[in-house]
Amino acid sequence: MRISARNQIKGKVVEVTKGATTSHVRVDVGGGQIVTSSITNEAVDELGIKKGDSVIAVIKASDVMIAVN
């Protein structure tokens, strides 16, 4: 796979939760960190994503916000 996005993090799928139209895919990226992606159920099915799969989380964001308490 070749892609222009630079924010790519390798990880392992730990959970796929399907809703009516959207799935939440939880990816363990190491160090106790989990990244959650919301993608269509159709995309999950087409890509064959399931628990235990090795994947790459590709992060595309126009804004990054910081919050403190």
KABELWO-V500052 format. One record per residue. RES is the residue in one letter. OMEGA is omega in degrees with one decimal (none if undefined). BURIAL is # if it has 9 or more other C-alpha atoms within 8 Angstrom, else .. D_FIRST is the distance of its C-alpha to the first C-alpha in whole Angstrom. Layout:
res,omega,burial,d_first
RES,OMEGA,BURIAL,D_FIRST
RES,OMEGA,BURIAL,D_FIRST
//
This chain:
res,omega,burial,d_first
M,173.7,.,0
R,-177.4,.,4
I,-176.9,.,7
S,-178.7,.,10
A,-177.5,.,11
R,-178.3,.,13
N,-178.0,.,14
Q,-178.0,#,12
I,178.2,.,14
K,178.6,#,13
G,-178.8,#,16
K,179.5,#,17
V,178.5,#,18
V,-179.9,#,22
E,171.8,#,23
V,179.7,#,23
T,-179.0,.,25
K,172.6,#,26
G,-179.0,.,28
A,-178.8,.,29
T,-173.6,.,26
T,175.6,#,24
S,170.9,#,23
H,-179.7,#,23
V,-179.9,#,20
R,-175.2,#,21
V,175.3,#,19
D,-177.5,#,21
V,176.7,#,19
G,178.3,.,22
G,-179.4,.,25
G,-178.2,.,26
Q,177.4,.,24
I,173.2,#,23
V,178.9,#,20
T,177.8,.,21
S,173.6,.,19
S,179.5,.,21
I,-178.0,#,19
T,175.1,#,20
N,178.8,#,22
E,179.1,.,20
A,178.2,.,17
V,-179.4,#,17
D,-178.6,.,19
E,-179.5,.,16
L,-180.0,.,13
G,-176.1,.,16
I,177.0,#,16
K,179.7,.,19
K,178.7,#,21
G,179.9,.,20
D,170.3,.,16
S,-177.8,.,14
V,173.1,#,12
I,174.0,.,10
A,178.8,#,13
V,-173.3,#,12
I,177.6,.,15
K,-177.4,.,16
A,176.6,.,20
S,179.3,.,23
D,172.0,.,25
V,-177.9,.,26
M,177.9,.,29
I,177.3,.,31
A,175.3,.,34
V,176.8,.,37
N,none,.,40
//
